[in-house]
Amino acid sequence: MTPSEDDVGTPVSVKIRERILASRKRFNANDNIADFVQAGELAALLDEVEEKMQGVLDSLVIDTQNDHNTGNTARRVAKMYLNEVFRGRYVHAPTITEFPNAEHLNELMIVGPITVRSACSHHFCPVIGQIWIGVLPNEHTNVIGLSKYARLAEWVMGRPQIQEEAVVQLADLIQEKTQPDGLAIVMEASHYCMSWRGVKDMDSKMINSVMRGVFLKDPNLRREFLALLPKKG
């Protein structure tokens, strides 16, 4: 499609933002905006982020022209953000093959630990930790492969996040995909915004959980799930 005269010279980020605003959708840091990114635009967005990252380096008074260590840093950072740590914002959810629960499985299943990597939306510092997922299926539950839980977690965590919201997003996604009687998620993570800056506490971790369905209603099932998790810390 040939761009209109109005589009020529317009940054791709502006075009994407205008589509989102026209649809009255959010584009918070932890939102997925893949529906509004057209073919070929991620490459253009990469170039734009590189250019603006170079401006940040210039404002930090780093001589990227003569410093062999930072000559390609702007490009590397742009690729890191768009293609790796924040990829979950710009691509659609991974394709998940779902199977019917032919054997009518109805016992507690726990998946984990799944190692997850994200970045806090306050300082863009790394958040690295582990997730455990508990599922109580019913005869109507869709069954997905164990590795698919990791793929879904990676997609949700691949955005600037705060841990409390990330776990809720992941729970919503798995609930939608599998429709179990119960779903429980526990996440434990180290936040580098505490260890790299701020109070510089190297040992503190954050643990939080989401309980849905029978895990919320049945304290015995909840205790069974938590007891089966390895000791954290």
C-alpha positions in Angstrom: 0.0 0.0 0.0 1.4 3.4 -1.0 1.6 5.8 1.9 -0.4 9.0 1.6 1.3 12.4 1.6 0.2 12.9 5.1 2.0 9.7 6.2 5.3 10.6 4.6 7.8 11.7 7.3 5.4 10.7 10.2 7.2 8.6 12.8 5.8 5.1 12.9 5.2 5.4 16.7 2.8 8.3 16.0 0.9 6.2 13.4 0.6 3.3 15.8 -0.5 5.6 18.6 -3.1 7.3 16.5 -4.6 3.9 15.6 -4.8 3.0 19.3 -6.4 6.3 20.2 -8.9 6.0 17.4 -9.9 2.5 18.8 -10.2 4.0 22.3 -7.9 1.4 23.6 -5.2 1.6 26.3 -1.5 1.5 25.5 0.0 1.3 29.0 3.4 -0.2 29.4 2.1 -3.7 30.1 -0.6 -3.7 27.4 -0.2 -5.7 24.2 -0.6 -3.5 21.1 0.1 -6.1 18.4 -3.3 -5.5 16.8 -2.2 -1.9 15.9 1.2 -2.7 14.4 1.1 -3.3 10.7 3.4 -5.4 8.6 6.9 -4.0 8.3 6.4 -1.4 11.1 8.4 -3.1 13.7 11.5 -2.7 11.6 10.8 1.0 11.2 10.0 1.3 14.9 13.4 -0.3 15.7 15.1 2.4 13.6 13.1 5.1 15.5 14.0 3.7 18.9 17.6 3.5 17.9 17.6 7.2 16.9 16.0 8.3 20.1 18.3 6.1 22.2 21.2 7.7 20.5 19.8 11.0 21.7 19.8 9.7 25.3 23.4 8.7 25.0 24.3 12.1 23.6 22.5 13.8 26.5 24.5 11.6 28.9 27.6 13.1 27.3 28.9 9.7 26.0 31.2 10.0 23.0 29.8 7.2 20.9 31.7 8.4 17.9 35.1 7.6 19.5 34.2 5.1 22.3 34.5 1.7 20.8 32.4 0.2 23.6 29.3 2.3 22.9 29.5 2.9 19.2 26.6 0.5 18.5 24.9 0.7 21.9 21.8 2.6 20.6 21.1 -0.1 18.1 21.7 -2.9 20.6 19.4 -1.3 23.2 16.6 -0.8 20.6 16.9 -4.4 19.5 16.9 -5.6 23.2 13.7 -3.6 24.0 11.7 -4.5 20.8 12.9 -8.0 20.0 13.6 -9.4 23.5 12.6 -7.9 26.9 9.5 -6.0 25.7 8.6 -8.3 22.8 5.3 -9.2 24.5 4.0 -5.8 23.7 4.4 -6.0 20.0 3.6 -9.5 18.9 0.4 -11.6 19.3 0.1 -14.3 21.9 1.9 -17.6 21.0 -0.2 -20.2 19.2 -1.3 -22.8 21.8 -2.7 -26.2 20.7 -5.5 -27.2 23.1 -6.7 -30.7 23.5 -10.0 -32.0 25.1 -9.7 -33.6 28.5 -10.5 -37.0 27.1 -9.5 -38.9 30.3 -11.5 -36.5 32.5 -8.5 -35.6 34.6 -9.6 -33.8 37.8 -6.5 -34.0 40.1 -4.3 -31.1 41.0 -1.5 -30.4 38.5 1.4 -28.1 39.2 3.8 -26.7 36.6 7.0 -25.0 37.6 9.3 -23.5 38.4 9.1 -21.5 35.2 11.9 -18.9 35.0 10.6 -15.5 34.0 12.3 -12.3 33.0 10.7 -8.9 32.9 11.5 -5.3 33.7 9.8 -3.0 36.2 7.8 -0.2 34.5 9.1 2.4 37.0 12.8 2.2 36.2 13.1 -0.4 33.4 15.3 -2.5 35.8 15.2 -6.3 35.4 12.7 -8.4 37.3 13.9 -12.0 37.3 12.1 -14.8 39.1 10.1 -18.0 39.0 6.5 -18.9 38.6 4.5 -22.0 39.8 1.1 -22.7 38.3 -1.5 -25.0 39.8 -4.5 -26.2 37.8 -7.5 -28.2 38.8 -9.1 -29.4 35.6 -12.5 -30.7 34.9 -13.9 -32.8 32.1 -14.5 -29.7 30.0 -11.0 -28.2 30.6 -8.8 -27.7 27.6 -5.4 -29.4 28.1 -2.3 -27.6 26.9 1.3 -28.9 26.9 3.6 -28.1 29.8 5.9 -26.0 27.7 3.0 -23.8 26.6 2.6 -22.5 30.1 6.2 -21.2 29.8 5.4 -19.6 26.5 2.4 -17.8 27.8 4.3 -16.6 30.8 7.1 -15.4 28.6 4.7 -13.4 26.5 3.0 -11.7 29.5 6.3 -11.0 31.2 7.8 -9.6 28.1 6.6 -6.1 28.8 7.4 -3.4 31.4 5.5 -4.7 34.4 4.8 -4.6 38.1 4.7 -8.0 39.5 1.3 -7.8 41.1 -0.3 -6.9 37.7 1.7 -9.4 35.7 0.5 -12.4 37.8 -3.1 -11.3 37.3 -2.6 -10.9 33.5 -1.1 -14.4 33.4 -4.0 -15.8 35.4 -6.6 -14.2 33.1 -4.8 -15.6 30.1 -4.5 -19.2 31.4 -8.1 -19.1 32.7 -9.3 -18.1 29.2 -7.3 -20.7 27.4 -8.0 -23.7 29.7 -11.3 -23.0 31.7 -10.3 -25.1 34.7 -12.2 -25.4 38.0 -9.4 -23.8 39.8 -6.2 -21.9 39.0 -3.4 -20.8 41.3 -0.2 -18.9 40.5 2.7 -18.0 42.8 5.5 -15.8 41.6 8.8 -15.1 43.4 11.1 -12.5 41.9 14.1 -10.3 42.6 13.7 -6.7 41.6 16.9 -5.0 40.5 15.3 -1.6 41.1 16.0 -2.5 44.8 19.4 -4.1 44.4 20.9 -2.0 41.6 19.6 1.4 42.8 17.5 2.7 45.7 18.1 0.8 49.0 20.5 -1.5 47.2 19.2 -4.5 49.1 20.6 -7.6 47.4 18.6 -10.3 49.1 15.0 -9.1 49.2 12.4 -10.9 47.0 8.8 -10.3 46.3 6.3 -13.2 46.5 2.7 -12.9 45.5 -0.1 -15.1 44.3 -3.4 -15.3 42.5 -6.1 -17.9 43.4 -9.1 -18.5 41.2 -12.1 -20.8 41.5 -11.8 -23.7 43.9 -8.4 -22.6 45.1 -10.1 -19.5 46.4 -13.0 -21.3 47.9 -11.3 -24.5 49.3 -8.6 -23.8 52.0 -7.6 -27.4 52.0 -6.8 -27.4 48.3 -5.0 -24.1 48.6 -2.9 -25.5 51.4 -2.1 -28.6 49.4 -0.9 -26.5 46.5 1.3 -24.3 48.6 2.7 -27.2 50.6 3.8 -28.9 47.3 5.8 -25.9 46.2 9.6 -26.1 47.0 10.7 -23.9 49.9 11.3 -20.4 48.5 13.9 -17.9 49.6 
